Each structure stands twice: as structure tokens, then as C-alpha cells.
Amino acid sequence: VSTQSTGTLFYLSFLLAMVRLITFSKRSDDSKKRVGVLVPGKGVVDLSDDYTDMRQFLEKGDEALAKAKAAAEHPKHLLSLEDVVIKAPIYNPEKVVCIGLNYKDHALESNMQIPPEPVFFSKYPSSIIGDGDTILLPPESKEVDYEVELVIIIGKRAKRIKVEDAYNYIVGYTVGHDVSARDLQFAEGKQWVKGKALDTFAPIGPAIVTKDEIKDVHNLGLRCIVNGKVLQNSSTNQLAFNVPQLVSYLSKLFTLAPGDVIFTGTPPGVGFARKPPIFLKVIEN
């Protein structure tokens, strides 16, 4: 699964997964978003007769997932990839939660200690864009940075759940880009949301890979390539707080709902920590 935005490519090592949930439109009618299953090497199965959007699909739980898996295993009425436009897999979550300083190697390069408990902040649904969509660089910032991240997608309503039960509430994973305006984030007051929740600052996708397709979520390669150069290259085995710990922790503070998006933190190699710093620039057409 990869996300590509403004010359930035993100990669997670689960490319061969069979069940990839997507939101898409037909090129003949780009105004209508549809729910579907991406069948690798074959095309897309449209599930929109039964579901209006990915959030509603996830709210239907195991019944909807069973239909998606059946469609992936025995695809019928396939749409060609050439005839569809893949969007962000979910564009209207109730919550977009992001974890900061959650990679041991990233904390080291930032000269910061791993916090005693997860540090989190929010983005908004208006931050979400899809694979290949354009990140809008705001005139208020000259230091827009990249951060590749594993992203958790919640599948069931969760409140005060135990760590050992957390996987039961996850539907799957995707990859995301925690775009960050460092000059806004680190300005007086250090308001992280101010530098991270701007419009288009949360590219995700292109697909949600269901959790059963991931053998070990804590052993995934994670890398960021900017203009052909690898700038981040790490593994989810560097997570300070792992996936079930994060889901359990957050669920004790607020209810997690189907479709909620959780960015889990970024590895080292971010632009502001480099010498000299590297920031994203406007592409001149």
C-alpha cells in the first residue's frame, strides 16, 4: 500500500494482501464516491449497492467484511482499474487521532525522551486526501515537513478496552502522511494541532488492508521517498507504544468509533531534523 502526494511516496510491506478496501469513483462519474474491494491484478468490485460510504460499511461489522472477502476471493463484474479513480479509503471519520514521538529512533534524532505515556493530537476530516492528491502548502508556512506513518483503522466501537482485546476492535491498516508545518507547530505556545491539522495535511491510502492479512503489524517496513530519494527507512518494530497499547490507551479517554483513523507516529529522517533541513516545495507545472 502506498500514498503519493506532492512528489512523496510512502510504502508499507504488505503489498500482496488480498482484501483491500477502497473508496473510489468511476471516471465516467467522478462526483459519486463508491465503496469497493481492490482485487490485485484484476480490478475493483463495486459494493456501493449495499453501502453508501466506508464509514457505513465498517459500522455493519463482520457481515460487511464477509461480503468484501467473498468478493475478493470470487470477484464478479470487475471494473477495470483504468475506469476508476481511487480516493482516500475513508474521508469522513468521526475522529483522526495522531500519536507523537512514538518511534524510539525518531525520539533520538529529535533529542527528546520517549514520553511516559502516549502523546496525541488531532487532525480533522478536512485534512484527509487520497493517494496522489495534491497537498496544499499554506502561505502561513515555509517549513512543511513529511512524516510517513502506519495508520490504524478502527472497526468496532471501543470504550475502556484491555490491551489484550484491542485487536478485536481494529479492522485493518493503511499508510498515511502526517504533513506538518514546523514553523507553525513550534511557534510560541507550540500548538501541534496548529501545525498539523491544516486542510490536505493527512493523505492516507490508497486502501485499507484488513488485519488478518497482516502477519505481524510490528514488523513492517516503513519508508518515505521524496523526489526519488529515500529519506525515511525504518520498521514498525521501533514503535515505543505498540498498536494494542495505543488503542487501549485512547479508548480509556474517549470512545473510538468504526472508521476512526489513528496515525501511530513517524520514524527518523524527517526534514526539520536534517542538516540542512529539507521541506516540501510547491511543484511548478
N, C-alpha and C positions, 0 to 999 in steps of 0.2 A: 504494500500500500504506500502511496506517495502523495505528497502535496506539493504543488509547484506554484509559486506566486512571486512575481517581480524578480525573475531570474534565480529564485531559490528553490532547491529540490530537497525534499525530505524523504527518508527511506527507512522502513522497518522490515525486518527479515521474516515476514510471513506472507510472501508473495504467492505461495502455492495454495493458500486456503481456498476451500470450495464455496463456503457460504459467505458472500459479500453483499451486505445490504446497502442499497444505494437510493438516493433521490435523484431523479433525472427528468428531463423533458424531451419530447420529440422535437427534432429540428423543424418539423412542419408546424409545430405549435409550441414555441418556446415559453409561452406565458403560463402554461399549466405544469406544475410540478407533480411528479408521479413517484410512487414507491415501487421498487423493483429489486430483483436479485441479479447481480452480475455473475454470469457463468463464464469463468476464464476460458478464453479461446473460442467461445461460441457466440455470446451475445447477452442480451438482457431479457429477463422475464418480467412482464409488467404485472404488478399486484394491485394496481390502483383501483380496480373494480371493487375491491374489498376494503381498502384503506385510503383515507384522504391524504395522510402525510405520515412521516416516520414516527412522529410522537404518538399518533393514534395507533399505529402498528405495534409499537412497543407496549403501549397500555393494554393491548389484547393478550400479551404474555405468551405462554407456551403454545397456544393454539396458532397464533400468527407465525411463530418461529417454525412450527412443524410444517406449515404451508410453504414457507420460504425454503426449508431444507428439501422438501419434496420437489419443489420447482427446480432447485439446483441439481438434484440427482436425476430427475426425469424432465428436462426442460421441453416445453411445448410453446409454439407460437413465439419463437425468439425474435427479438428486434435486433437488427444489426447495430454494432457499435457506431458505425458510420451514420446511423439515423437518429442517434440520441445525443443529448448534451448532459453530462454528469454534473450534478450540483453538489453542494455541501450535503453530507448524508443526513444531517438533521439541522434545520435552520431556525426552529422555534422552541428550543428547550426552555424549561422553566428556569433553570439555573446554569450558569457557566462558572465553575469554580476552578481556581488555579492555585497550585502549590509552588511556593518559592523556596530556594535553597534546599533542594531535595536530592541533589547528587553530591556525593562525597567529593568527587574530583572537581566539580564546579565550585563548591564552597571553598576549596583550597585555592583555586585560581582567583577567587574574589576576595581572598584574605578575610573570610568570615567563618565563624564556627557553625557547625550544624546545630540548629535550634533544638531545645529540649522537647518541643512538640511541633507539629507541622505549622508552617506559616502559610496563610492563604489569603487570597484576594479574589475579586470578581471581575469578569468581563460581562458583556451584555449580548443578547441575541443579535443586536445590530452590529456586533463585532464580527460575526460569523460570515465567512465567504467560503467558496469551494475551491477545489483543485484547479489551478490555472487562472483563477480570478485575480484581478489587479488589487494590490494593496495601495490605498490612497495615502500618500505621505502628507501629513498636515503641515500647513505653513508655520504653525507654532513650534515645530520641532525640526532640528537639523541633525539629530542623533538617533535615527530609527534603527533598531537592532533586530537581529534574528535570534530565535530560540526554538530548536526542534524539540518536540515532546511526545511521549506516549500519552494517549488520551483514553480515559475510561468512559464508557457509555453505560449509564445505569438502566437496568431493565425492569426492576420492580421497586415499588415504594418501600423505602427503608427508613426506620427510625430506631435509634439505640440498638443497633445490631452488634453482635460479638464479632471479633476478628475472624474466628474460625467459621463464621457463617457468611462472611462478606461476599464470597464468590457467587452465592445463590442470588445475589441482587445485581450482579453485573451481566449485561447481555453480551458485551464484546468490547472491542478496542478499535481505535483508529489512530491516525497520526496528526499532529497539529503543530502550528507555528504560533508561539506566544510573541507576537510582534510587540516591541517595547520601545517607546520614545524615552531614551535615557535622560535627556535633559529635563523632561517633564517629571519623570519618575524620581530623579534625585535632586530636584529643586528644593528650595527651602520648605520644610514640612515633610518631605519625602513621601508623597502620596502615590503609592504604587498604582492605584486604580486610575489616577490621572494620566499616567504614562502608558497604561496597558489596555484600557477599555475603550479606546477610540474605535470609530467605525472602521471595518475591514481588518482589525488587528487580531483576528482569530481564524485564520484559514484552517480548515480541517478536511480530512477525506483522502481519497475520493470515496472510500467505503468503510462500513463497519464490519470487521471480521468477528464472527461470533466466538465466544470464549472457548468453546470446545475444539476449535480449530487451532488454538494456540497451545503448544505442548508445554511451554514454560514461559510465562509472561515476564519472568525475572531473568531471562537470558536471551533478550532480543537485541540485535544490533540496531543502533540508532545513530544516524548521521545527517549532517546538513551540508549541502553543496551549493555554494554561491558562485554563479558565473563560471561553472566548471571546476571550481576548487573546493576540496573538502575542508570545511572549517570546523565542523564538529564531528567527532567519531568516537562513540562510547558504547556502553551496553547498559541495559536496564538492571544489570546486577550491581550497579553503582547506586541504586536508589537508597537513600537513608531511611525513609519510611516507605515500606512496600505497599503494593496495591491493596490488600485486605486491611492493612493498618489504616490507610488513608480513608477508605470507605467507612470503616467502623468509626473512626475519629469524627469525621464530618457528620455522620448520621446521629451522633450524640448531641450535636449543636443545632441541626435543623434537618427537617425531613427531606430525604432525597427522593426524587420522583422519576418515573420512566422517561428516558430521553435526556436526563441531566448529563452534562458534559463536565468531566474533571480532567484538567491538564495536570500532569503529575510532576512537572519540574524539568529542567534542562541540564544537559551535561556541559562540560567545559568547551571553550573555543568561541564563546560569544564575542561580539565585536567590541564592546566597550572595554573588555579586559585585555585586548591585544595592544601591542606596541609596534607601530602606531595603531590607534583604534580603526575599526572597519565598520562603516554604517551603510545601510541600504540607500540607494540613489534612484532618482527618477530616470526611467528609461526614455530616451529621446527617440521618437519614431521618425 
